[in-house]
Amino acid sequence: MIHKHIEAEREDPHPFFSTWNRLYASVIVYTCVLVLALYLMTIALNR
Amino acid sequence: MHTADWIIVALYFAYVLAEGFRHGKKNRNLDDYFRGKRSLRWWAVGLSIMATQASAITYIGTTGQAYDAGMSFIQVYLPQPLVMVVLCVTFVPFFYKANIFTAYEYLERRFDAKTRSLTSFIFLISRGLAVSFVLYAPSIILSVIFGWNEILTIMIMGISTIIYTTIGGNKAVILIDAKQMMLMFAGIFIAVALFIVQFPAQFSIADAVHLAGVEGKWNSIDLSLDLKSSYTLLSGMLGGFFLALSYFGCDQSQVQRYLTGRSLTESRMSLILNAFLKVPMQFLILAIGVLMFVSYHFIKPPLNFSPANQSVLSQKAGSEYAELEEKYDAAFQERREAALSLGRARETGNTESLVRAEQRYRRAEDSFREVKRENRELLKSVLGSEPSSDINYIFPSFLIHYAPTGILGIMLAVIFAAAMSSFSSEINSLASATIIDFYKRYFRPTANDAHYLLASRGATLFWGMFATAAACFAGRIGSLIEAVNKVGSYFYGPILGVFLLAFMVRRSNGNGAFFGLIAGEIAVFAVAYFSSISWLYYNVVGATVVLIAGALISMMRTARAS
């Protein structure tokens, strides 16, 4: 019963990104960018 | 401390108490008191989630850690945005739709009463014993640095928080947390500015970044696969992922925040706010430590940041310590000159002179560290045992000596806000688990609203007083408190495993969850005892064992029944 509720809720529009999946994808991309930026910072600034 | 600083601190305390009284009048029943009538906006809930996680030790200890070892701690926080997505997709809709007060209440609906009671009991024991540390740790440091009475510091923080939490309930806690979090953000930027103004005129921010790089402080990512190391990308992304999933998904002190959202969308949005803000915030806090490291090239740091250690050495090793102080002065002056010449070499753009300046700086830094090492050896011989690290004293020590009037008051309010926002959320969640999972479930299932409201306030008062009293006596049982905090990390993984079993394995049942949880705990204790892998991996082991054992036990039971 609860599982069905979740399937329905996942389709609700997101206020800024229009779909939740788009928002989740942006968070995943954001995480990858953070890791990459920190890695580049480590190799560029550490001597 | 100047009168203006005391006035700022007093205004902060007056404000949080007034807010608690203001919201307290609106509480009529359990829904008002523990879930704020599910009426809160995403930004308030999101800031409260951040404030609950960020304790005073985040400001005091993390900055000291970055001063000493650089930025590597950031790796533990890197999986948090991904964790927020997992929570939004799974945990939050399950909890929100189930219309529950505690995370463990959901387990009774999904499994049975014994699984709910066991997980809630583990939460009460581990969190109940650890919560005193939230007050004790900053109080001991602030009292030593500022010369305050330790018990009085604990009592002022503890009693003020108990008053506004007991009267105002969870809505007051969240709205006050949100404002405290904004104050903490302001504190971060003030601290960054405070350190930058310590640089000499001829030394730029780019020079500071370069200097910290020469010392390897920008070590944000470590690609090592060593399982014994706690701060690598692997341990952060794997161990940190399970730790954060368990903390945000199964710890009532966090679940209770997002259960108050006005709608499921608002609850999810509160976590997405964390997904975007948490890592940058932690980065800035660690960067404060690195900037502090650079600033202390131009203003002389004490040989011992802990005044207690300094006083012991002066009294028991007077002449030797005086000699060491002289060597330290010389080493500091040489390091200061080397740092300035590094800045000048950067300006010339000449690679050869830059390399020479870097070499000179490294030699100076080595000499400086050597004196620090000799100091530690002297301290060890005087104390007769290994001295504890004094990294927690670095940031408060800087504030008392170099923060201007007014700014010191604001920074102290930031530290108090960080401690009190965590403490309020934790005692509120302990009260909700006590009342909802035990008192209402087993002792008084059908009392009226007024009775439950009174009982909830009583439970909040009890946990607050218990934690404050434990913090007052923590000096005598310090090692026990530390042990409890370490042991607390043994429970996160297995509890996460129970929830994952509930969400992911449709055929899992109560016996599978209950005995799977016990199997997971045995596995975590065995790994901790028999192996030397980093504690971050305990969460992975615990959750995985519960999931597999729970699924197998459930299947065996189903097979027997059929």
Interface residues (C-beta under 8 A of the other chain):
Chain A: I2 H3 H5 I6 E9 R10 D12 H14 P15 W20 L23 Y24 V27 I28 Y30 T31 L34 V35 L38 Y39 M41 T42 L45 N46 R47
Chain B: M71 I74 L78 P79 P81 L82 M84 V85 C88 V89 T90 P93 F94 K97 A98 V209 H210 A212 G213 V214 G216 K217 W218 N219 S220 I221 L233 L264 T265 R268 M269 I272 A275 F276 V279 E358 R506
